[in-house]
Amino acid sequence: MVIVITGIIGGMVAVFLTAPIEQYTAVARRADMTDIADTALRRVARDLRMALPNSVRVTGTCDGTATCFIEFLPTGSASCAAGAPCLGGGRYRAGAGGTDDELDFAAADASFEVLGPMPTVAADDEIVVYNLGIPGADAYAGDNRATAAAPAAPVVNLAPAFLFPFDSPGRRFHVVTTPVTYACAPVAGGVGGTLTRWQGYAIAAVQPVVLPAGGSSALLATNVSSCRFTYDSNVVAQRSGLVTMLLAITEQGETVTLYSASHVSNQP
């Protein structure tokens, strides 16, 4: 009798507890999906804020259901310590004074003096001047990109000497290393869909749609059911671009969708 009564009471308790437990599990799952999507979009936005002006490019269908790629050249030396302050560029000398080592735009030059704070520059870093992202001034094509040699502050050395095609109105130069690509491959229902970050591969004129040799990848999000990148190079002003991002994570029939936008400075 006691066993029967205990079983009846246990069954009644289970009926009342099932719904709250299922609700708690669903809320925790939604919170996890939101956190995954939010962290991924924040990482993309943080990287984009350091992009070389006019280096953002998007390829793929990018309709939310097909594979989409966004690539850019992050500024900053490869020798910068993780988390430490690192200038991604500076201003070159264009007038008399100091060492008088001006950057020559009439002939190939092997060095120039830096005005103001000296950015971190290591051998084999790339120096870019006045990147417009168009033929003749495209860092991906190598039009305005020179290889740095060992620096001797306040002078940046180039090896070999290089003739930059255009003088920057602001006398600015940027330090870049290798590109970064975010590759989004959504799958309906989420199972198998991924958002991946590629890095460490060589700069190429044509935007890659597979991880190039020498590169490495890191998985940022799984269960991606929808993903879209768009880029407007002239959204507010001539030198202000906007990247919009949409990321949807689906698990057990439920979907969390986040939208984010990041301004990109295109002042070369």
C-alpha positions as CSV (number, residue, x, y, z in Angstrom):
1,M,0.0,0.0,0.0
2,V,2.7,2.4,1.0
3,I,4.6,1.7,-2.2
4,V,1.5,2.3,-4.3
5,I,0.7,5.5,-2.6
6,T,4.3,6.7,-2.9
7,G,4.2,5.8,-6.6
8,I,1.1,7.8,-7.1
9,I,2.5,10.9,-5.3
10,G,5.8,10.6,-7.3
11,G,3.9,10.5,-10.5
12,M,1.9,13.6,-9.6
13,V,5.0,15.5,-8.6
14,A,6.7,14.5,-11.9
15,V,3.8,15.9,-13.9
16,F,4.1,19.2,-12.1
17,L,7.9,19.4,-12.4
18,T,8.3,18.4,-16.0
19,A,7.1,21.7,-17.5
20,P,9.4,23.9,-15.3
21,I,12.4,21.7,-16.0
22,E,11.7,21.8,-19.8
23,Q,11.2,25.5,-19.6
24,Y,14.5,26.0,-17.8
25,T,16.4,23.8,-20.3
26,A,14.9,25.8,-23.2
27,V,15.8,29.1,-21.7
28,A,19.4,28.0,-21.1
29,R,19.6,26.7,-24.7
30,R,18.4,30.0,-26.1
31,A,20.8,31.9,-23.9
32,D,23.7,29.8,-25.1
33,M,22.7,30.3,-28.8
34,T,22.4,34.1,-28.2
35,D,25.8,34.2,-26.6
36,I,27.5,32.2,-29.4
37,A,26.0,34.5,-32.1
38,D,26.8,37.7,-30.1
39,T,30.4,36.7,-29.4
40,A,31.0,35.8,-33.0
41,L,29.6,39.1,-34.3
42,R,31.5,41.1,-31.8
43,R,34.7,39.4,-32.9
44,V,34.0,40.2,-36.6
45,A,33.2,43.9,-35.7
46,R,36.4,44.2,-33.6
47,D,38.6,42.9,-36.4
48,L,36.8,45.2,-39.0
49,R,37.6,48.3,-36.9
50,M,41.3,47.6,-37.6
51,A,40.9,47.0,-41.3
52,L,43.1,48.8,-43.8
53,P,41.0,51.5,-45.5
54,N,39.3,50.2,-48.7
55,S,40.4,46.6,-48.1
56,V,37.1,45.1,-47.2
57,R,35.6,42.9,-49.9
58,V,32.7,40.4,-49.9
59,T,32.1,37.5,-52.3
60,G,29.6,34.6,-52.5
61,T,25.9,34.8,-52.9
62,C,25.5,36.2,-49.4
63,D,21.7,35.9,-49.4
64,G,21.6,34.3,-45.9
65,T,21.3,30.7,-47.2
66,A,24.4,30.3,-49.3
67,T,28.1,30.4,-48.5
68,C,29.5,33.9,-48.0
69,F,33.0,35.3,-47.5
70,I,34.2,38.7,-46.1
71,E,37.9,39.5,-46.3
72,F,40.1,42.5,-45.2
73,L,43.7,43.4,-44.4
74,P,44.0,44.1,-40.6
75,T,46.5,46.8,-39.7
76,G,49.3,46.1,-37.2
77,S,52.5,44.2,-37.2
78,A,52.8,40.5,-36.8
79,S,55.2,41.1,-34.0
80,C,52.7,43.0,-31.8
81,A,52.1,41.1,-28.6
82,A,48.6,39.9,-28.0
83,G,46.6,42.4,-26.1
84,A,49.3,45.1,-26.1
85,P,48.9,48.5,-27.7
86,C,50.0,48.4,-31.3
87,L,49.9,51.3,-33.8
88,G,48.8,50.1,-37.2
89,G,50.5,52.9,-39.0
90,G,51.8,56.5,-38.8
91,R,52.8,59.5,-40.9
92,Y,55.8,59.7,-43.2
93,R,58.1,62.7,-43.7
94,A,57.2,64.8,-46.7
95,G,59.2,68.0,-45.8
96,A,62.6,69.1,-44.6
97,G,63.8,68.6,-41.0
98,G,64.9,65.7,-38.8
99,T,66.9,63.2,-40.8
100,D,65.5,64.7,-44.0
101,D,64.6,61.1,-45.1
102,E,61.5,61.9,-47.1
103,L,59.5,59.3,-48.9
104,D,60.2,59.7,-52.6
105,F,57.3,59.4,-55.1
106,A,59.4,60.1,-58.2
107,A,61.7,57.1,-57.8
108,A,61.9,53.8,-55.9
109,D,62.8,54.6,-52.3
110,A,64.3,52.3,-49.7
111,S,63.5,54.2,-46.5
112,F,61.6,57.1,-45.0
113,E,61.4,58.8,-41.6
114,V,58.3,58.5,-39.4
115,L,56.8,61.6,-37.9
116,G,55.3,61.2,-34.4
117,P,55.1,57.8,-32.6
118,M,56.9,55.0,-34.3
119,P,54.6,52.0,-35.1
120,T,55.7,48.5,-34.5
121,V,57.3,47.3,-37.7
122,A,59.1,44.0,-38.2
123,A,60.9,42.6,-41.2
124,D,58.5,41.1,-43.8
125,D,55.6,43.3,-42.6
126,E,53.9,45.2,-45.5
127,I,53.8,49.0,-45.8
128,V,50.8,50.4,-47.6
129,V,50.4,54.0,-48.7
130,Y,47.1,55.5,-50.0
131,N,45.1,52.4,-50.6
132,L,42.0,53.2,-52.6
133,G,41.0,49.6,-53.5
134,I,41.0,50.4,-57.2
135,P,43.4,49.4,-60.1
136,G,46.7,51.2,-59.6
137,A,46.1,51.7,-55.9
138,D,45.1,48.3,-54.7
139,A,47.0,46.7,-51.8
140,Y,45.8,43.2,-52.7
141,A,47.3,43.5,-56.2
142,G,50.5,44.9,-54.7
143,D,50.2,48.3,-56.4
144,N,51.0,50.3,-53.3
145,R,52.4,47.7,-51.0
146,A,56.1,47.3,-50.1
147,T,57.9,44.8,-47.9
148,A,59.6,46.2,-44.8
149,A,63.1,45.4,-43.7
150,A,64.5,45.6,-40.1
151,P,63.5,49.1,-38.9
152,A,65.7,51.6,-37.2
153,A,63.4,54.1,-35.4
154,P,62.4,56.7,-36.5
155,V,63.1,55.3,-40.0
156,V,61.2,52.5,-41.8
157,N,63.3,50.6,-44.2
158,L,62.0,48.8,-47.3
159,A,63.6,45.8,-49.1
160,P,63.6,46.1,-52.0
161,A,63.2,49.8,-52.7
162,F,59.7,50.6,-53.9
163,L,58.0,53.3,-55.8
164,F,54.5,54.1,-54.3
165,P,52.1,55.3,-57.0
166,F,50.3,58.0,-55.0
167,D,51.2,60.4,-52.2
168,S,48.7,60.3,-49.3
169,P,47.1,63.8,-48.7
170,G,47.4,63.1,-45.0
171,R,51.0,61.6,-45.4
172,R,49.7,58.4,-43.9
173,F,51.1,54.9,-44.2
174,H,49.7,51.6,-42.8
175,V,51.4,48.4,-41.6
176,V,49.7,45.2,-42.6
177,T,50.6,41.5,-42.5
178,T,48.3,38.8,-43.8
179,P,44.6,38.9,-44.7
180,V,41.7,37.7,-42.5
181,T,38.6,36.0,-44.0
182,Y,35.3,35.1,-42.2
183,A,33.7,32.2,-44.1
184,C,30.0,31.5,-43.4
185,A,28.5,28.3,-44.6
186,P,24.9,28.1,-43.3
187,V,22.8,25.0,-43.5
188,A,19.0,24.9,-43.3
189,G,18.1,23.6,-39.8
190,G,21.5,24.6,-38.5
191,V,23.1,21.1,-38.3
192,G,26.4,21.3,-40.1
193,G,26.4,25.1,-40.5
194,T,29.5,27.0,-39.5
195,L,31.2,30.4,-39.2
196,T,35.0,30.1,-39.5
197,R,37.8,32.6,-39.3
198,W,40.8,32.2,-41.6
199,Q,44.2,33.9,-41.2
200,G,47.9,33.5,-41.9
201,Y,47.7,33.1,-45.7
202,A,49.3,35.1,-48.4
203,I,47.8,38.3,-49.8
204,A,46.2,37.6,-53.2
205,A,44.6,39.8,-55.9
206,V,41.6,37.4,-56.2
207,Q,39.5,36.9,-53.0
208,P,39.8,33.3,-51.9
209,V,36.8,31.0,-51.5
210,V,38.8,28.1,-50.0
211,L,41.4,28.3,-47.3
212,P,44.7,29.0,-49.1
213,A,47.8,27.0,-48.4
214,G,49.7,28.2,-45.4
215,G,46.6,29.5,-43.7
216,S,44.9,28.4,-40.5
217,S,41.3,28.4,-39.4
218,A,39.3,28.7,-36.2
219,L,35.7,27.7,-35.7
220,L,33.6,30.6,-34.2
221,A,30.1,29.2,-34.4
222,T,28.3,26.0,-35.2
223,N,24.6,25.2,-36.0
224,V,24.5,28.2,-38.3
225,S,21.2,28.3,-40.2
226,S,21.5,31.7,-41.8
227,C,24.4,34.1,-42.4
228,R,24.8,37.3,-44.4
229,F,27.5,39.9,-44.9
230,T,27.0,43.1,-46.9
231,Y,29.4,46.0,-47.5
232,D,28.6,49.5,-48.5
233,S,31.8,51.5,-49.1
234,N,30.0,54.9,-49.2
235,V,27.2,54.7,-46.7
236,V,27.5,58.1,-44.9
237,A,30.4,59.9,-46.4
238,Q,32.9,59.3,-49.1
239,R,35.4,57.8,-46.6
240,S,33.0,55.9,-44.3
241,G,31.9,52.3,-45.1
242,L,29.4,50.1,-43.4
243,V,29.5,46.3,-42.9
244,T,26.2,44.7,-41.9
245,M,26.1,41.2,-40.5
246,L,23.3,38.7,-39.8
247,L,23.8,35.4,-38.0
248,A,21.2,32.8,-37.1
249,I,21.8,29.8,-34.8
250,T,19.3,27.0,-34.8
251,E,19.1,24.1,-32.3
252,Q,16.2,21.7,-31.6
253,G,13.9,23.6,-33.9
254,E,14.4,27.0,-32.3
255,T,16.4,29.9,-33.9
256,V,18.1,32.9,-32.5
257,T,18.9,35.6,-35.1
258,L,21.2,38.6,-34.4
259,Y,21.9,41.6,-36.6
260,S,24.9,43.8,-36.3
261,A,26.5,46.7,-38.2
262,S,30.1,48.0,-38.0
263,H,31.5,51.3,-39.5
264,V,34.7,51.0,-41.4
265,S,37.1,54.0,-41.9
266,N,38.1,54.3,-45.5
267,Q,40.3,57.3,-45.0
268,P,43.6,56.2,-46.6
